[in-house]
C-alpha cells in the first residue's frame, strides 16, 4: 500500500491535464463509470454527462491547476484534498476561479479510478 497517495496525486494531475487538453481517451480510462462530480456551483455530473459536455463544447476547460494536495491513503481508496485554479468556459461564460476540493479514488480490478469530486469556490 505504500505509495498509493503519491500514485493517486499523480493520476489526478493527469486527469486535470486531460480535462484541459480535451483528452477524452484518458478521461474514459481513469474516471469510474459510476463517478459523481459535484461542481463548485452545486451542479452534478456523471462520467457520461461530464465527458459529454466536454465533447459537445458546452464545457471547455482551459486549465485545471492543483496545489497543496494531500492524500489520505485508506488502502483500496485514497481521498485527496487540496486547492485548484480552474479556467473554464461553461455555457458560453468564461470563468477563472479557485476551489478547495475533496476527490476520491478507488482501486478496482487492480486499477485506480476517480469515483467522486466535490469542490467549493474559494473566491
Order of alpha helices (4+ residues) and beta strands (2+ residues): alpha-alpha-beta-beta-alpha-beta-beta-beta-beta
